[in-house]
Amino acid sequence: MSDRRFITVAGLIAVGLSGLLYTLHYTIFADAHHIFIFALHDIAFLPLEVFLVVVVIERLLSQREKKALHSKLNMVVGTFFMAIGNRLMAELLTDFCERETLYQQFKIGENWQASDFRRAREQALNIKMEIDFERIDLEGLKGLLGENRQFLMTLMENPNLLEREAFTDLLWAITHLAEELEARGNLTALPATDRRHLTGDINRFYDRLVAEWLSYAEHLKGHYPYFYSLLLRTHPFQKAPTAVVG
């Protein structure tokens, strides 16, 4: 039975039962005046009841569901960064000509507020980065992505990620680079056209990788300060990251 048909049938049954009960009430007590008084009383309260149930309670439940989904999504994002994202971001960072600028713009701090993270995300998505292709360890990058390819595919199968389109696009872009590298047998003597193509593949996702990392860092700061403390000491946008508390 379709939803529309179910609603129609249920509505007709409810109206029929209501009419039957009112008829039974009149048959027993023969007091139409009493019936109309209480019927009008119920109808008068109906708009307020609709407001409380549909607007207030439903909105509260919706916000609670969104908060729970947001928490689950950040758990998935955190798993990604712990497994491959942090390492991928750190290893590629040294290959950019603008790495000194990146160090300055994305060195998150203990006192960063929502406005600081928002500004940094905007900078990450707008900055123009140029790769020094000679510095890239393509074999190492190929190995890192190959080892985690199944993990990336598993993440993309998570239905909750449909609510976070930007992160899904990031996973697709990284997976595409993995396939490009896997399809090439020899990475040591690539023609200029191939070098430009792979450079574009890396540029396609690195800005989004940083933006997603900043969003995850902001989440940790607000909900898991002890994780954020470790992140402050180990993130790659500083000259000498170390887990040791100084």
C-alpha positions in Angstrom: 0.0 0.0 0.0 1.4 3.4 -1.0 1.8 6.2 1.6 -0.9 8.3 0.0 -3.4 5.5 0.0 -2.5 4.6 3.6 -3.1 8.2 4.7 -6.4 8.4 2.9 -7.7 5.1 4.3 -6.5 5.9 7.8 -8.1 9.3 7.6 -11.5 7.9 6.5 -11.3 5.3 9.3 -10.6 8.0 11.9 -13.5 10.2 10.7 -15.8 7.2 10.6 -14.9 6.2 14.1 -15.3 9.7 15.4 -18.8 10.0 13.8 -19.8 6.6 15.2 -18.7 7.6 18.7 -20.6 10.9 18.5 -23.7 9.0 17.3 -23.3 6.6 20.2 -23.0 9.5 22.6 -26.2 11.1 21.3 -28.0 7.8 21.3 -27.2 7.2 25.0 -27.5 10.7 26.4 -29.6 12.5 23.8 -27.7 15.7 24.5 -26.7 17.4 21.2 -25.9 20.7 23.1 -23.2 18.9 25.2 -21.7 17.3 22.1 -21.4 20.6 20.2 -19.8 22.4 23.2 -17.0 19.8 23.5 -16.6 19.5 19.8 -16.1 23.2 19.5 -13.7 23.2 22.5 -11.6 20.5 20.7 -11.6 22.4 17.4 -10.6 25.6 19.2 -7.6 23.9 20.7 -6.6 22.2 17.5 -4.5 25.1 16.0 -2.5 25.4 19.2 -2.0 21.6 19.3 -0.9 21.6 15.6 1.6 24.3 16.4 3.0 22.5 19.4 3.3 19.1 17.7 4.2 20.0 14.1 6.3 23.2 14.7 7.8 23.0 18.2 8.2 19.3 18.9 9.0 18.2 15.4 11.6 20.9 15.1 13.2 19.9 18.4 13.3 16.3 17.3 14.8 17.3 13.9 17.5 19.4 15.5 18.3 16.4 17.8 18.6 14.1 14.8 20.7 16.6 12.9 23.0 16.9 15.9 23.4 13.1 16.1 24.0 12.8 12.4 26.6 15.6 12.6 28.4 13.7 15.3 28.4 10.5 13.3 29.7 12.3 10.2 32.6 13.8 12.2 33.4 10.3 13.5 33.7 9.2 9.9 35.8 12.2 8.9 38.0 11.7 12.0 38.6 8.1 10.9 39.6 9.3 7.5 42.1 11.7 8.8 43.6 9.3 11.3 44.0 6.6 8.6 45.2 8.6 5.6 44.1 12.2 5.6 46.7 13.6 8.0 49.6 11.8 6.3 48.4 12.7 2.8 48.1 16.4 3.8 51.5 16.4 5.5 53.4 14.6 2.7 52.0 16.8 -0.1 52.4 20.0 1.9 56.2 20.0 1.3 55.7 19.8 -2.4 53.9 23.2 -2.8 55.9 26.3 -3.7 53.6 28.3 -1.3 54.2 26.1 1.7 55.5 29.0 3.8 52.2 30.8 3.2 50.3 27.7 4.1 52.3 27.4 7.4 51.2 30.9 8.3 47.5 30.7 7.2 46.6 27.3 8.7 48.6 27.1 11.9 45.6 26.7 14.1 45.9 27.9 17.7 44.5 27.2 21.1 42.5 30.4 21.1 41.0 30.1 17.6 37.3 30.9 17.4 34.6 30.0 14.9 35.5 33.2 12.9 39.1 32.1 12.6 38.2 28.6 11.3 35.7 30.1 8.9 38.3 32.6 7.5 40.9 29.8 7.2 38.4 27.6 5.3 37.7 30.4 2.9 41.4 31.0 2.3 42.0 27.2 1.8 39.3 27.1 -1.0 40.5 30.3 -2.7 44.3 30.0 -2.5 46.1 29.2 -5.8 48.8 26.6 -5.2 51.6 25.5 -7.4 53.3 22.1 -7.1 57.0 21.6 -7.4 56.6 18.4 -9.3 60.3 17.4 -8.8 59.7 17.1 -5.1 56.8 14.7 -5.3 57.5 11.1 -4.2 55.1 9.6 -6.7 55.9 6.0 -5.8 55.4 6.7 -2.1 52.1 8.5 -2.9 51.0 5.6 -5.1 51.8 3.2 -2.2 49.9 5.2 0.4 46.8 5.5 -1.7 47.0 1.9 -2.8 47.2 0.7 0.8 44.1 2.7 1.7 42.1 2.3 -1.5 39.6 -0.3 0.0 39.3 1.9 3.0 38.3 4.9 0.8 35.8 2.8 -1.1 34.2 1.7 2.2 33.9 5.3 3.4 32.1 6.3 0.1 29.6 3.5 0.7 28.5 5.1 4.0 25.0 6.5 3.4 25.4 9.2 6.0 28.0 10.9 3.8 25.2 11.9 1.4 24.6 14.7 3.9 28.2 16.0 3.5 28.7 16.4 -0.3 32.0 18.3 0.0 33.6 15.4 1.8 32.2 12.9 -0.6 33.7 14.9 -3.5 37.0 14.9 -1.7 37.0 11.1 -1.4 36.2 10.8 -5.1 39.0 13.1 -6.1 41.6 11.2 -4.0 40.4 7.9 -5.3 40.7 9.2 -8.9 44.4 10.2 -8.2 44.9 6.7 -6.8 43.6 5.2 -10.0 45.7 7.5 -12.2 48.9 6.5 -10.4 47.9 2.8 -10.4 47.3 2.9 -14.2 50.9 4.0 -14.8 53.6 1.4 -14.6 56.6 3.7 -14.7 56.4 6.9 -12.7 60.0 7.9 -13.0 60.0 9.2 -16.6 56.6 10.9 -17.2 56.1 13.2 -20.2 55.2 16.9 -19.5 51.6 16.3 -20.4 51.3 13.6 -17.7 53.0 15.7 -15.2 50.6 18.5 -15.8 47.6 16.1 -15.6 48.7 14.6 -12.2 49.4 18.1 -10.9 45.8 19.1 -11.7 44.6 15.9 -10.0 46.5 16.8 -6.8 45.4 20.5 -6.9 41.8 19.3 -7.4 41.5 17.9 -3.9 44.2 19.5 -1.7 42.3 22.7 -1.0 39.2 20.7 0.0 41.4 18.4 2.1 42.6 21.4 4.1 39.1 22.8 4.4 37.7 19.5 5.7 40.6 19.2 8.1 39.8 22.7 9.5 36.2 21.8 10.0 37.2 18.7 11.8 39.6 20.6 13.9 36.9 23.1 14.9 34.6 20.1 15.9 37.4 18.7 18.1 38.0 22.1 19.8 34.3 22.4 20.6 33.6 18.8 21.7 36.9 16.9 22.4 39.5 19.4 23.7 41.9 16.7 24.6 42.0 15.5 20.9 42.3 19.1 19.9 45.3 19.5 22.2 47.1 16.6 20.4 46.1 18.1 17.0 47.7 21.4 17.9 51.0 19.7 18.6 51.1 17.3 15.6 49.4 19.0 12.7 51.7 19.6 9.6 51.2 23.4 9.3 54.1 24.1 11.7 57.9 23.7 11.3 58.5 21.0 13.9 55.3 19.1 14.9 55.7 16.8 17.9 53.3 15.0 20.2 55.6 15.8 23.1 54.1 18.4 25.5 56.6 21.2 25.6 
